[in-house]
């Protein structure tokens, strides 16, 4: 057995799974299936259903792609890292023509997202 092989075996592998809209999709589904009763209006009923996720085992990091209008005056090329690195918000501009392979997301945002996810993964190695 080679020394390099021993070093590789010691490295802990981290898996990265991308689920598109899981929590929101599940919340919408649950809110639609649970009967609306009591003093809740439809919005309050959905919020109550969303609150049921509190305390549930959650993903280690969430990448949220937020659609924005180009005229909102926000930094369209960036990512926001929130909640101690557990939430990364990427802005996608509707009507953006820059070709990055991801419609509406600027190249700078993709580079920053890659950097932030890489840093998040490196934080596990100590």
N, CA, C and O atoms as a MOPAC input file, in Angstrom:
PM7 MOZYME 1SCF
protein

 N      0.85300 1    -1.18500 1     0.00000 1
 C      0.00000 1     0.00000 1     0.00000 1
 C      0.88900 1     1.23600 1     0.00000 1
 O      1.82900 1     1.32600 1     0.79000 1
 N      0.60600 1     2.16100 1    -0.85600 1
 C      1.37200 1     3.38000 1    -1.01500 1
 C      0.98100 1     4.39600 1     0.06200 1
 O     -0.15100 1     4.38200 1     0.54600 1
 N      1.90800 1     5.27000 1     0.43500 1
 C      1.64200 1     6.29600 1     1.44800 1
 C      0.51800 1     7.22700 1     1.00300 1
 O     -0.30700 1     7.63000 1     1.82200 1
 N      0.47500 1     7.57100 1    -0.27900 1
 C     -0.58500 1     8.44800 1    -0.78500 1
 C     -1.95900 1     7.80700 1    -0.63500 1
 O     -2.94100 1     8.49400 1    -0.35300 1
 N     -2.02700 1     6.49500 1    -0.82300 1
 C     -3.30800 1     5.80100 1    -0.67000 1
 C     -3.79600 1     5.85500 1     0.76800 1
 O     -4.99500 1     5.98600 1     1.01600 1
 N     -2.86500 1     5.75200 1     1.72500 1
 C     -3.23900 1     5.83900 1     3.14000 1
 C     -3.78600 1     7.22500 1     3.44700 1
 O     -4.79300 1     7.35300 1     4.14300 1
 N     -3.14000 1     8.25600 1     2.93900 1
 C     -3.60900 1     9.62800 1     3.15900 1
 C     -4.99500 1     9.83600 1     2.57200 1
 O     -5.84000 1    10.48600 1     3.18900 1
 N     -5.23700 1     9.28700 1     1.37800 1
 C     -6.54000 1     9.43300 1     0.73900 1
 C     -7.62900 1     8.73400 1     1.53600 1
 O     -8.75700 1     9.22400 1     1.59900 1
 N     -7.31000 1     7.59900 1     2.14400 1
 C     -8.29800 1     6.87700 1     2.93100 1
 C     -8.70000 1     7.66000 1     4.17400 1
 O     -9.83500 1     7.54300 1     4.63400 1
 N     -7.78700 1     8.45300 1     4.72100 1
 C     -8.06700 1     9.23100 1     5.92800 1
 C     -8.99300 1    10.40500 1     5.64800 1
 O     -9.70700 1    10.86000 1     6.54200 1
 N     -8.98600 1    10.89700 1     4.41300 1
 C     -9.82300 1    12.04400 1     4.07600 1
 C    -11.29300 1    11.65000 1     4.12500 1
 O    -11.70600 1    10.63700 1     3.56000 1
 N    -12.06700 1    12.47700 1     4.81300 1
 C    -13.50000 1    12.21900 1     4.89900 1
 C    -14.18700 1    12.84600 1     3.69800 1
 O    -13.96300 1    14.01700 1     3.39100 1
 N    -15.00400 1    12.08800 1     3.03400 1
 C    -15.71700 1    12.57400 1     1.85400 1
 C    -16.99700 1    13.27100 1     2.28600 1
 O    -17.68300 1    12.80800 1     3.19700 1
 N    -17.31500 1    14.37100 1     1.64000 1
 C    -18.56900 1    15.09100 1     1.86600 1
 C    -19.38100 1    15.01400 1     0.59300 1
 O    -18.87400 1    15.26500 1    -0.50100 1
 N    -20.61300 1    14.67500 1     0.74000 1
 C    -21.49900 1    14.60000 1    -0.41500 1
 C    -22.30200 1    15.88700 1    -0.50200 1
 O    -22.69100 1    16.46200 1     0.51500 1
 N    -22.54100 1    16.32400 1    -1.71200 1
 C    -23.31100 1    17.53000 1    -1.96300 1
 C    -24.51500 1    17.13900 1    -2.80300 1
 O    -24.36800 1    16.57900 1    -3.89000 1
 N    -25.69600 1    17.43200 1    -2.30200 1
 C    -26.93500 1    17.08900 1    -2.97600 1
 C    -27.71400 1    18.36700 1    -3.22500 1
 O    -27.90000 1    19.17300 1    -2.31400 1
 N    -28.16200 1    18.55200 1    -4.43400 1
 C    -28.93900 1    19.73300 1    -4.78400 1
 C    -30.38100 1    19.29600 1    -5.01900 1
 O    -30.66600 1    18.51800 1    -5.92900 1
 N    -31.28100 1    19.80600 1    -4.19000 1
 C    -32.71000 1    19.54200 1    -4.33500 1
 C    -33.38300 1    20.84300 1    -4.70500 1
 O    -33.19700 1    21.85200 1    -4.02600 1
 N    -34.14400 1    20.83600 1    -5.74800 1
 C    -34.76400 1    22.05600 1    -6.23400 1
 C    -36.04900 1    22.34400 1    -5.44900 1
 O    -37.04800 1    21.64100 1    -5.60000 1
 N    -36.01000 1    23.38100 1    -4.61600 1
 C    -37.20100 1    23.86900 1    -3.92900 1
 C    -37.85400 1    22.89400 1    -2.97500 1
 O    -39.07400 1    22.92900 1    -2.80900 1
 N    -37.07800 1    22.01900 1    -2.33600 1
 C    -37.66800 1    20.95700 1    -1.53300 1
 C    -38.56000 1    21.47900 1    -0.40600 1
 O    -39.71600 1    21.07000 1    -0.30100 1
 N    -38.04500 1    22.37100 1     0.43100 1
 C    -38.81500 1    22.82700 1     1.59100 1
 C    -40.05600 1    23.59100 1     1.15300 1
 O    -41.13700 1    23.37300 1     1.69900 1
 N    -39.91900 1    24.47700 1     0.18300 1
 C    -41.08800 1    25.23500 1    -0.27200 1
 C    -42.10200 1    24.32800 1    -0.95100 1
 O    -43.30500 1    24.47200 1    -0.73200 1
 N    -41.63200 1    23.39500 1    -1.77100 1
 C    -42.54600 1    22.47600 1    -2.44000 1
 C    -43.27600 1    21.61100 1    -1.42700 1
 O    -44.48700 1    21.41500 1    -1.53200 1
 N    -42.54800 1    21.09200 1    -0.44800 1
 C    -43.17200 1    20.25200 1     0.57300 1
 C    -44.14900 1    21.06100 1     1.41700 1
 O    -45.22400 1    20.56600 1     1.75800 1
 N    -43.79400 1    22.29700 1     1.75800 1
 C    -44.69500 1    23.14100 1     2.54500 1
 C    -45.97300 1    23.42000 1     1.77100 1
 O    -47.06600 1    23.34700 1     2.33300 1
 N    -45.85000 1    23.73600 1     0.49800 1
 C    -47.04300 1    23.97100 1    -0.32300 1
 C    -47.92100 1    22.72800 1    -0.38200 1
 O    -49.14300 1    22.81800 1    -0.26600 1
 N    -47.30000 1    21.57700 1    -0.56000 1
 C    -48.04600 1    20.32300 1    -0.62600 1
 C    -48.76000 1    20.03500 1     0.69500 1
 O    -49.94000 1    19.68700 1     0.70400 1
 N    -48.04400 1    20.18100 1     1.80400 1
 C    -48.64300 1    19.91500 1     3.11300 1
 C    -49.76900 1    20.89700 1     3.40700 1
 O    -50.81900 1    20.50400 1     3.91600 1
 N    -49.55600 1    22.17200 1     3.09000 1
 C    -50.58800 1    23.18500 1     3.35700 1
 C    -51.85000 1    22.90600 1     2.54900 1
 O    -52.95800 1    23.16200 1     3.02000 1
 N    -51.68900 1    22.38700 1     1.34500 1
 C    -52.84900 1    22.08800 1     0.50700 1
 C    -53.59200 1    20.84400 1     0.99200 1
 O    -54.80000 1    20.72400 1     0.79000 1
 N    -52.87900 1    19.92700 1     1.62500 1
 C    -53.50800 1    18.67200 1     2.05100 1
 C    -54.09200 1    18.73100 1     3.46000 1
 O    -54.99600 1    17.96100 1     3.78300 1
 N    -53.59300 1    19.62900 1     4.29900 1
 C    -54.12200 1    19.75000 1     5.66000 1
 C    -55.32500 1    20.68300 1     5.60000 1
 O    -55.20500 1    21.80300 1     5.10300 1
 N    -56.47500 1    20.24800 1     6.09300 1
 C    -57.68000 1    21.09000 1     6.00200 1
 C    -57.50700 1    22.41800 1     6.74200 1
 O    -56.89300 1    22.48400 1     7.80700 1
 N    -58.05600 1    23.45000 1     6.15700 1
 C    -58.01900 1    24.79200 1     6.73600 1
 C    -59.13200 1    24.88400 1     7.77500 1
 O    -60.31000 1    24.95100 1     7.42400 1
 N    -58.75900 1    24.88700 1     9.04900 1
 C    -59.74800 1    24.95400 1    10.13100 1
 C    -59.31000 1    25.98500 1    11.15500 1
 O    -58.18500 1    26.48300 1    11.10900 1
 N    -60.19500 1    26.29900 1    12.06500 1
 C    -59.85200 1    27.21800 1    13.14200 1
 C    -59.86300 1    28.65900 1    12.68700 1
 O    -60.62000 1    29.04400 1    11.79600 1
 N    -59.01800 1    29.44100 1    13.30700 1
 C    -58.98600 1    30.88700 1    13.06500 1
 C    -57.98300 1    31.30200 1    12.00000 1
 O    -57.71300 1    32.49300 1    11.84500 1
 N    -57.43600 1    30.36500 1    11.27700 1
 C    -56.42400 1    30.69500 1    10.27300 1
 C    -57.06000 1    31.11400 1     8.95500 1
 O    -58.02100 1    30.50500 1     8.48600 1
 N    -56.49700 1    32.17800 1     8.36700 1
 C    -56.82300 1    32.49800 1     6.98100 1
 C    -55.84600 1    31.69000 1     6.11500 1
 O    -54.93300 1    31.07500 1     6.66700 1
 N    -55.99800 1    31.66400 1     4.78900 1
 C    -55.09000 1    30.84900 1     3.95900 1
 C    -53.60800 1    31.18100 1     4.15800 1
 O    -52.77500 1    30.27500 1     4.20700 1
 N    -53.27500 1    32.46300 1     4.27300 1
 C    -51.87200 1    32.84000 1     4.48100 1
 C    -51.38100 1    32.33300 1     5.83400 1
 O    -50.28600 1    31.77900 1     5.93000 1
 N    -52.18200 1    32.51900 1     6.87400 1
 C    -51.81200 1    32.04500 1     8.20400 1
 C    -51.66500 1    30.52700 1     8.25200 1
 O    -50.79600 1    30.00000 1     8.94600 1
 N    -52.51900 1    29.83500 1     7.51200 1
 C    -52.45400 1    28.37300 1     7.44200 1
 C    -51.13500 1    27.92800 1     6.81100 1
 O    -50.49100 1    27.00000 1     7.29800 1
 N    -50.73500 1    28.59800 1     5.71900 1
 C    -49.47000 1    28.25800 1     5.07400 1
 C    -48.30400 1    28.54500 1     6.01600 1
 O    -47.38000 1    27.73900 1     6.12400 1
 N    -48.34300 1    29.70300 1     6.70800 1
 C    -47.26500 1    30.05200 1     7.64000 1
 C    -47.17100 1    29.03000 1     8.76600 1
 O    -46.07200 1    28.66100 1     9.18300 1
 N    -48.31800 1    28.57200 1     9.25900 1
 C    -48.31500 1    27.54900 1    10.30000 1
 C    -47.65600 1    26.27400 1     9.77800 1
 O    -46.85200 1    25.65300 1    10.47300 1
 N    -48.00300 1    25.89000 1     8.54800 1
 C    -47.40600 1    24.69500 1     7.95200 1
 C    -45.89600 1    24.86800 1     7.80200 1
 O    -45.13500 1    23.93400 1     8.05400 1
 N    -45.46400 1    26.05700 1     7.39200 1
 C    -44.02900 1    26.31700 1     7.24200 1
 C    -43.31800 1    26.24000 1     8.59100 1
 O    -42.16700 1    25.80900 1     8.66000 1
 N    -43.99600 1    26.65400 1     9.66500 1
 C    -43.39000 1    26.61000 1    10.99800 1
 C    -43.14700 1    25.18300 1    11.47800 1
 O    -42.33100 1    24.96400 1    12.37300 1
 N    -43.83500 1    24.22500 1    10.90300 1
 C    -43.64400 1    22.83900 1    11.31700 1
 C    -42.24000 1    22.33600 1    11.00000 1
 O    -41.81200 1    21.31700 1    11.54100 1
 N    -41.51500 1    23.04600 1    10.12300 1
 C    -40.14800 1    22.65900 1     9.78400 1
 C    -39.16600 1    23.01200 1    10.89100 1
 O    -38.03500 1    22.52600 1    10.88400 1
 N    -39.57400 1    23.85200 1    11.84700 1
 C    -38.65700 1    24.23300 1    12.93200 1
 C    -38.26700 1    22.99200 1    13.72900 1
 O    -39.11500 1    22.16200 1    14.05900 1
 N    -37.00400 1    22.87600 1    14.02700 1
 C    -36.53100 1    21.76000 1    14.82200 1
 C    -36.33600 1    20.47000 1    14.04600 1
 O    -35.85100 1    19.48400 1    14.60100 1
 N    -36.70200 1    20.46000 1    12.78200 1
 C    -36.51400 1    19.27500 1    11.94900 1
 C    -35.07300 1    19.28200 1    11.43200 1
 O    -34.49600 1    20.33900 1    11.17700 1
 N    -34.52100 1    18.11500 1    11.28600 1
 C    -33.18200 1    18.03200 1    10.71800 1
 C    -33.21600 1    18.69400 1     9.34700 1
 O    -34.03300 1    18.34200 1     8.49600 1
 N    -32.33600 1    19.63800 1     9.14800 1
 C    -32.35500 1    20.44300 1     7.92800 1
 C    -31.06700 1    20.23900 1     7.13400 1
 O    -30.09900 1    19.66900 1     7.63700 1
 N    -31.06900 1    20.70700 1     5.89900 1
 C    -29.82800 1    20.65900 1     5.12500 1
 C    -28.74500 1    21.49000 1     5.80300 1
 O    -29.04600 1    22.43500 1     6.53300 1
 N    -27.50200 1    21.14200 1     5.56300 1
 C    -26.39500 1    21.89100 1     6.13800 1
 C    -26.26700 1    23.26700 1     5.50900 1
 O    -25.87500 1    24.22500 1     6.17600 1
 N    -26.59400 1    23.36800 1     4.23600 1
 C    -26.55300 1    24.66000 1     3.55100 1
 C    -27.68800 1    24.69200 1     2.52900 1
 O    -28.01300 1    23.68300 1     1.90300 1
 N    -28.27800 1    25.86400 1     2.37900 1
 C    -29.34600 1    26.06300 1     1.40100 1
 C    -28.88400 1    27.13100 1     0.42700 1
 O    -28.41800 1    28.19300 1     0.84000 1
 N    -29.01100 1    26.85700 1    -0.85600 1
 C    -28.72100 1    27.85200 1    -1.89000 1
 C    -30.06700 1    28.26600 1    -2.46400 1
 O    -30.76700 1    27.46700 1    -3.08600 1
 N    -30.41700 1    29.53100 1    -2.24400 1
 C    -31.71000 1    30.05400 1    -2.68700 1
 C    -31.48000 1    30.97200 1    -3.87300 1
 O    -30.74100 1    31.95100 1    -3.76600 1
 N    -32.09900 1    30.66900 1    -4.99300 1
 C    -31.99000 1    31.50300 1    -6.19100 1
 C    -33.19700 1    32.42300 1    -6.20600 1
 O    -34.33600 1    31.97700 1    -6.34000 1
 N    -32.92700 1    33.72400 1    -6.06700 1
 C    -33.99000 1    34.72500 1    -5.95900 1
 C    -34.12000 1    35.47800 1    -7.27700 1
 O    -33.15000 1    36.05600 1    -7.76800 1
 N    -35.32000 1    35.46800 1    -7.84500 1
 C    -35.57600 1    36.22700 1    -9.06900 1
 C    -35.75400 1    37.69700 1    -8.72800 1
 O    -36.51900 1    38.03900 1    -7.82600 1
 N    -35.05500 1    38.56400 1    -9.44000 1
 C    -35.16800 1    40.00700 1    -9.24400 1
 C    -35.34200 1    40.67500 1   -10.60100 1
 O    -34.96200 1    40.12900 1   -11.63600 1
 N    -35.92400 1    41.86800 1   -10.57100 1
 C    -36.01600 1    42.68200 1   -11.77700 1
 C    -34.74100 1    43.49000 1   -11.90400 1
 O    -34.16500 1    43.90700 1   -10.90000 1
 N    -34.29800 1    43.71300 1   -13.12600 1
 C    -33.09100 1    44.49000 1   -13.35200 1
 C    -33.18800 1    45.91200 1   -12.84900 1
 O    -32.16600 1    46.54300 1   -12.57500 1
 N    -34.39200 1    46.42500 1   -12.72300 1
 C    -34.56100 1    47.81300 1   -12.30900 1
 C    -34.68600 1    47.99000 1   -10.79600 1
 O    -34.95100 1    49.09700 1   -10.32800 1
 N    -34.49800 1    46.91100 1   -10.02100 1
 C    -34.61100 1    47.02100 1    -8.57500 1
 C    -33.42500 1    47.73400 1    -7.94800 1
 O    -33.48700 1    48.11300 1    -6.77800 1
 N    -32.35000 1    47.92400 1    -8.69500 1
 C    -31.20600 1    48.66000 1    -8.18500 1
 C    -30.35800 1    47.88000 1    -7.19400 1
 O    -29.66900 1    48.48400 1    -6.37200 1
 N    -30.39100 1    46.57200 1    -7.25100 1
 C    -29.58500 1    45.76400 1    -6.34800 1
 C    -28.36000 1    45.25600 1    -7.08400 1
 O    -28.30600 1    45.27600 1    -8.31400 1
 N    -27.38800 1    44.80700 1    -6.32800 1
 C    -26.19500 1    44.20800 1    -6.91500 1
 C    -26.58700 1    42.85700 1    -7.48700 1
 O    -26.74900 1    41.88800 1    -6.74500 1
 N    -26.73700 1    42.78900 1    -8.79000 1
 C    -27.23100 1    41.57100 1    -9.42600 1
 C    -26.16700 1    40.48700 1    -9.52000 1
 O    -26.49700 1    39.31500 1    -9.70200 1
 N    -24.91300 1    40.85400 1    -9.40100 1
 C    -23.85900 1    39.87700 1    -9.61600 1
 C    -23.38100 1    39.17100 1    -8.37500 1
 O    -22.45300 1    38.36500 1    -8.44800 1
 N    -23.98200 1    39.44400 1    -7.24200 1
 C    -23.43400 1    38.89800 1    -6.01700 1
 C    -24.24100 1    37.79900 1    -5.38300 1
 O    -25.34000 1    37.44700 1    -5.81200 1
 N    -23.64800 1    37.28200 1    -4.35400 1
 C    -24.29600 1    36.29200 1    -3.50200 1
 C    -24.29000 1    36.86000 1    -2.09200 1
 O    -23.35600 1    37.55600 1    -1.69600 1
 N    -25.31700 1    36.56400 1    -1.35700 1
 C    -25.35400 1    36.92400 1     0.05400 1
 C    -25.19800 1    35.65500 1     0.85500 1
 O    -25.86200 1    34.65700 1     0.57400 1
 N    -24.33500 1    35.67600 1     1.84600 1
 C    -24.16800 1    34.53800 1     2.73800 1
 C    -24.79400 1    34.93300 1     4.06600 1
 O    -24.35400 1    35.88400 1     4.71200 1
 N    -25.82200 1    34.19600 1     4.46700 1
 C    -26.58300 1    34.52500 1     5.66400 1
 C    -26.59500 1    33.34100 1     6.62400 1
 O    -26.22500 1    32.22300 1     6.26500 1
 N    -27.02400 1    33.61300 1     7.84000 1
 C    -27.22700 1    32.57400 1     8.85800 1
 C    -25.96700 1    31.74300 1     9.05900 1
 O    -26.00100 1    30.51500 1     8.99300 1
 N    -24.85200 1    32.43100 1     9.30600 1
 C    -23.56700 1    31.76900 1     9.56000 1
 C    -23.18300 1    30.77300 1     8.47600 1
 O    -22.65300 1    29.70100 1     8.76600 1
 N    -23.45300 1    31.13300 1     7.23300 1
 C    -23.05700 1    30.29300 1     6.10900 1
 C    -24.01300 1    29.17200 1     5.77500 1
 O    -23.71100 1    28.34600 1     4.91400 1
 N    -25.15500 1    29.12000 1     6.43100 1
 C    -26.11500 1    28.04800 1     6.14100 1
 C    -27.06000 1    28.41500 1     5.01000 1
 O    -27.74800 1    27.54500 1     4.47500 1
 N    -27.10600 1    29.68600 1     4.63700 1
 C    -27.98500 1    30.13500 1     3.55800 1
 C    -27.18600 1    31.01300 1     2.60900 1
 O    -26.56100 1    31.98600 1     3.03100 1
 N    -27.20500 1    30.67300 1     1.34100 1
 C    -26.55900 1    31.48500 1     0.31100 1
 C    -27.64900 1    31.90300 1    -0.66800 1
 O    -28.33300 1    31.06100 1    -1.24900 1
 N    -27.80200 1    33.21600 1    -0.84200 1
 C    -28.81300 1    33.75500 1    -1.74900 1
 C    -28.11400 1    34.22200 1    -3.01700 1
 O    -27.21000 1    35.05500 1    -2.96300 1
 N    -28.53100 1    33.69000 1    -4.14800 1
 C    -28.00000 1    34.08000 1    -5.45600 1
 C    -29.11800 1    34.80100 1    -6.18900 1
 O    -30.24300 1    34.30500 1    -6.25900 1
 N    -28.80900 1    35.97800 1    -6.73800 1
 C    -29.83800 1    36.73700 1    -7.46400 1
 C    -29.81200 1    36.37700 1    -8.94400 1
 O    -28.75800 1    36.33100 1    -9.57800 1
 N    -31.01300 1    36.12100 1    -9.47500 1
 C    -31.16200 1    35.83300 1   -10.90400 1
 C    -32.02000 1    36.93100 1   -11.49600 1
 O    -33.15400 1    37.14600 1   -11.06700 1
 N    -31.47700 1    37.62300 1   -12.48000 1
 C    -32.17100 1    38.75000 1   -13.10800 1
 C    -32.98500 1    38.26100 1   -14.29600 1
 O    -32.45300 1    37.69400 1   -15.25100 1
 N    -34.27900 1    38.49500 1   -14.21000 1
 C    -35.13800 1    38.14800 1   -15.35000 1
 C    -34.76900 1    39.02900 1   -16.53200 1
 O    -34.63800 1    40.24600 1   -16.39700 1
 N    -34.60700 1    38.41900 1   -17.66300 1
 C    -34.26500 1    39.17200 1   -18.86300 1
 C    -32.77500 1    39.39100 1   -19.04700 1
 O    -32.37200 1    40.02600 1   -20.02200 1
 N    -31.95300 1    38.89300 1   -18.15500 1
 C    -30.50100 1    39.03800 1   -18.26100 1
 C    -30.01300 1    38.24200 1   -19.46300 1
 O    -30.43700 1    37.10600 1   -19.67700 1
 N    -29.12300 1    38.83600 1   -20.24100 1
 C    -28.67800 1    38.18900 1   -21.47600 1
 C    -27.27900 1    37.59800 1   -21.38800 1
 O    -26.84100 1    36.92600 1   -22.32200 1
 N    -26.56800 1    37.82900 1   -20.29200 1
 C    -25.21600 1    37.28800 1   -20.16900 1
 C    -25.26800 1    35.76100 1   -20.19800 1
 O    -26.04300 1    35.14700 1   -19.46500 1
 N    -24.45300 1    35.16400 1   -21.03600 1
 C    -24.47500 1    33.70900 1   -21.20200 1
 C    -23.46700 1    33.06300 1   -20.25100 1
 O    -22.25800 1    33.14200 1   -20.46800 1
 N    -23.97000 1    32.43100 1   -19.21000 1
 C    -23.10100 1    31.75600 1   -18.25200 1
 C    -23.43200 1    30.28700 1   -18.13100 1
 O    -22.78700 1    29.56700 1   -17.36800 1
 N    -24.41600 1    29.83500 1   -18.86200 1
 C    -24.87100 1    28.46700 1   -18.70600 1
 C    -26.03800 1    28.36200 1   -17.73900 1
 O    -26.74600 1    27.35500 1   -17.71900 1
 N    -26.24100 1    29.40100 1   -16.93700 1
 C    -27.37600 1    29.47100 1   -16.02400 1
 C    -28.10000 1    30.76900 1   -16.34300 1
 O    -27.59700 1    31.85300 1   -16.04500 1
 N    -29.26800 1    30.66600 1   -16.94000 1
 C    -29.98400 1    31.83800 1   -17.43100 1
 C    -30.25800 1    32.84800 1   -16.32000 1
 O    -30.83500 1    32.51400 1   -15.28500 1
 N    -29.83400 1    34.08300 1   -16.55300 1
 C    -30.11600 1    35.17300 1   -15.63800 1
 C    -29.13300 1    35.33500 1   -14.49800 1
 O    -29.20900 1    36.32400 1   -13.77000 1
 N    -28.21400 1    34.40100 1   -14.31500 1
 C    -27.22600 1    34.50300 1   -13.24300 1
 C    -25.91100 1    34.95300 1   -13.85700 1
 O    -25.40200 1    34.32400 1   -14.78500 1
 N    -25.37100 1    36.03400 1   -13.34200 1
 C    -24.14900 1    36.58500 1   -13.90300 1
 C    -22.93900 1    35.73500 1   -13.53400 1
 O    -22.94900 1    35.01100 1   -12.53900 1
 N    -21.90300 1    35.84000 1   -14.35200 1
 C    -20.69400 1    35.04000 1   -14.16000 1
 C    -20.07300 1    35.28800 1   -12.79000 1
 O    -19.58700 1    34.35600 1   -12.15000 1
 N    -20.08600 1    36.54600 1   -12.33800 1
 C    -19.52500 1    36.86500 1   -11.02200 1
 C    -20.26500 1    36.16700 1    -9.89400 1
 O    -19.65900 1    35.73800 1    -8.91200 1
 N    -21.57100 1    36.05700 1   -10.04100 1
 C    -22.36900 1    35.37400 1    -9.01700 1
 C    -22.04100 1    33.88700 1    -8.98800 1
 O    -21.96700 1    33.28900 1    -7.91500 1
 N    -21.84400 1    33.28900 1   -10.15900 1
 C    -21.49400 1    31.86900 1   -10.20500 1
 C    -20.11900 1    31.61000 1    -9.60100 1
 O    -19.92800 1    30.62800 1    -8.88400 1
 N    -19.15200 1    32.49700 1    -9.89100 1
 C    -17.81900 1    32.34400 1    -9.29700 1
 C    -17.89700 1    32.46600 1    -7.78100 1
 O    -17.29300 1    31.67500 1    -7.05600 1
 N    -18.64400 1    33.46100 1    -7.30700 1
 C    -18.78500 1    33.65900 1    -5.85500 1
 C    -19.49100 1    32.47000 1    -5.21400 1
 O    -19.10000 1    32.03000 1    -4.13200 1
 N    -20.51900 1    31.94800 1    -5.86400 1
 C    -21.22300 1    30.78000 1    -5.33800 1
 C    -20.27300 1    29.58700 1    -5.23100 1
 O    -20.26100 1    28.88500 1    -4.22000 1
 N    -19.48300 1    29.36500 1    -6.27200 1
 C    -18.50200 1    28.28000 1    -6.23400 1
 C    -17.50800 1    28.45500 1    -5.10100 1
 O    -17.15500 1    27.49300 1    -4.42000 1
 N    -17.05300 1    29.69600 1    -4.90100 1
 C    -16.12000 1    29.98000 1    -3.81200 1
 C    -16.75800 1    29.69700 1    -2.45800 1
 O    -16.15400 1    29.04100 1    -1.61000 1
 N    -17.98100 1    30.19200 1    -2.25300 1
 C    -18.65100 1    30.03000 1    -0.95600 1
 C    -18.94000 1    28.56500 1    -0.64600 1
 O    -18.76300 1    28.12700 1     0.49100 1
 N    -19.38000 1    27.80800 1    -1.64200 1
 C    -19.63200 1    26.37900 1    -1.42100 1
 C    -18.31700 1    25.65900 1    -1.13200 1
 O    -18.26600 1    24.77800 1    -0.27300 1
 N    -17.25600 1    26.03100 1    -1.84400 1
 C    -15.94400 1    25.44000 1    -1.58000 1
 C    -15.45800 1    25.72900 1    -0.17500 1
 O    -14.93100 1    24.84100 1     0.49500 1
 N    -15.63000 1    26.97100 1     0.28300 1
 C    -15.24800 1    27.33400 1     1.65100 1
 C    -16.07500 1    26.56600 1     2.66800 1
 O    -15.55400 1    26.12000 1     3.69000 1
 N    -17.35400 1    26.41500 1     2.39100 1
 C    -18.23200 1    25.67400 1     3.29300 1
 C    -17.77200 1    24.21900 1     3.40400 1
 O    -17.73300 1    23.65900 1     4.49900 1
 N    -17.42500 1    23.60800 1     2.26500 1
 C    -16.94200 1    22.22700 1     2.28500 1
 C    -15.59900 1    22.11100 1     3.00200 1
 O    -15.36500 1    21.14900 1     3.73400 1
 N    -14.70700 1    23.10100 1     2.79000 1
 C    -13.40300 1    23.07200 1     3.45800 1
 C    -13.53900 1    23.22500 1     4.96800 1
 O    -12.67900 1    22.75400 1     5.71100 1
 N    -14.59100 1    23.86700 1     5.42900 1
 C    -14.75800 1    24.06200 1     6.87400 1
 C    -14.94200 1    22.73400 1     7.60500 1
 O    -14.71800 1    22.66700 1     8.81400 1
 N    -15.34200 1    21.68500 1     6.90300 1
 C    -15.49900 1    20.37800 1     7.53200 1
 C    -14.16600 1    19.69400 1     7.78500 1
 O    -14.05800 1    18.83800 1     8.66300 1
 N    -13.15100 1    20.07300 1     7.01500 1
 C    -11.86800 1    19.38400 1     7.14400 1
 C    -11.04900 1    19.90900 1     8.31500 1
 O     -9.95600 1    19.41200 1     8.58800 1
 N    -11.57300 1    20.90400 1     8.99800 1
 C    -10.91600 1    21.38300 1    10.20800 1
 C    -10.07300 1    22.53000 1     9.92900 1
 O     -9.44000 1    23.06600 1    10.83900 1

